[in-house]
Amino acid sequence: MLLIRCPYCEEERPEIEFRHAGEAHIARPADIASISDEAFEAYFFIRSNTRGTVYERWRHMHGCARFFNAVRDSVSDRFIMTYKAGEPKLKKLPGAAK
């Protein structure tokens, strides 16, 4: 069973309590009505789908129901860390080589 740490509840819970909510740190256009069709497509549909370290949004559906961000290895499916929504994307992960 995969355990995911909720940064709000501050505990690890089974994966069935959570829902994936897409890629994290995607900025919504300020005036979405005035952007081009290509920019609209890029915002809504185009995602990086990276192999390796990915930044994702998750929601603790059967707990506090809050959204949070997670750093996950998409190859091993291992969660590296989780952090609260609104916190900036980490440039350097804890434990990474200098």
C-alpha positions as CSV (number, residue, x, y, z in Angstrom):
1,M,0.0,0.0,0.0
2,L,1.2,3.5,-0.9
3,L,1.3,6.0,1.9
4,I,1.0,9.7,1.3
5,R,1.8,12.4,3.8
6,C,-0.7,15.2,4.1
7,P,1.1,18.4,5.1
8,Y,-2.0,19.7,6.8
9,C,-3.0,16.6,8.8
10,E,0.8,16.0,9.4
11,E,0.4,12.2,9.0
12,E,0.8,9.5,6.4
13,R,-2.4,8.0,5.2
14,P,-3.3,5.3,2.6
15,E,-3.4,6.4,-1.1
16,I,-7.2,5.6,-1.3
17,E,-7.8,8.8,0.8
18,F,-6.3,11.0,-1.9
19,R,-7.0,12.1,-5.5
20,H,-4.5,13.3,-8.0
21,A,-5.3,16.8,-9.3
22,G,-2.8,17.4,-12.1
23,E,0.5,19.2,-12.5
24,A,1.4,21.7,-9.9
25,H,2.5,25.3,-10.3
26,I,0.6,26.1,-13.5
27,A,-0.3,29.8,-13.5
28,R,-3.8,30.8,-14.8
29,P,-3.7,33.5,-17.4
30,A,-4.7,36.9,-16.0
31,D,-7.2,37.7,-18.7
32,I,-8.2,34.3,-20.1
33,A,-10.8,35.7,-22.5
34,S,-8.1,37.6,-24.5
35,I,-5.5,34.9,-25.0
36,S,-4.9,33.1,-28.3
37,D,-6.3,29.7,-29.1
38,E,-2.8,28.2,-28.8
39,A,-2.2,29.8,-25.4
40,F,-5.7,28.5,-24.2
41,E,-4.8,25.0,-25.4
42,A,-1.4,25.1,-23.7
43,Y,-3.0,26.2,-20.4
44,F,-5.8,23.6,-20.3
45,F,-4.4,20.6,-22.1
46,I,-0.6,20.5,-22.5
47,R,1.4,19.1,-19.6
48,S,5.0,18.1,-19.3
49,N,4.6,14.3,-18.5
50,T,8.2,14.1,-17.4
51,R,9.9,10.8,-16.6
52,G,11.5,11.2,-13.1
53,T,10.8,14.0,-10.7
54,V,7.4,15.6,-11.1
55,Y,5.5,18.3,-9.2
56,E,1.8,17.5,-8.7
57,R,-1.3,18.7,-7.0
58,W,-3.2,16.3,-4.7
59,R,-6.3,16.5,-2.6
60,H,-6.9,14.7,0.7
61,M,-10.4,13.8,-0.2
62,H,-11.2,11.6,2.8
63,G,-9.4,13.6,5.4
64,C,-9.0,17.4,5.6
65,A,-10.2,17.8,1.9
66,R,-7.4,20.3,1.3
67,F,-5.2,20.6,-1.8
68,F,-1.5,20.3,-1.4
69,N,1.6,19.8,-3.7
70,A,3.8,16.7,-3.9
71,V,7.1,15.9,-5.4
72,R,7.0,12.4,-6.8
73,D,9.3,10.1,-8.8
74,S,7.2,9.0,-11.7
75,V,9.4,6.0,-12.4
76,S,9.3,4.4,-9.0
77,D,6.0,6.1,-7.9
78,R,7.8,7.1,-4.7
79,F,6.7,10.4,-3.0
80,I,9.8,12.5,-2.2
81,M,8.0,15.1,-0.2
82,T,4.7,17.0,0.2
83,Y,4.1,20.6,1.0
84,K,1.2,23.0,1.4
85,A,-0.6,24.6,-1.5
86,G,0.7,28.2,-2.1
87,E,4.2,27.4,-1.1
88,P,6.8,28.1,-3.8
89,K,8.2,25.3,-6.0
90,L,11.4,24.1,-4.4
91,K,14.5,24.8,-6.6
92,K,16.5,22.2,-4.7
93,L,15.0,19.1,-3.0
94,P,16.0,18.1,0.5
95,G,18.7,15.5,0.4
96,A,19.7,16.3,-3.2
97,A,23.4,16.3,-4.1
98,K,25.1,19.7,-3.9
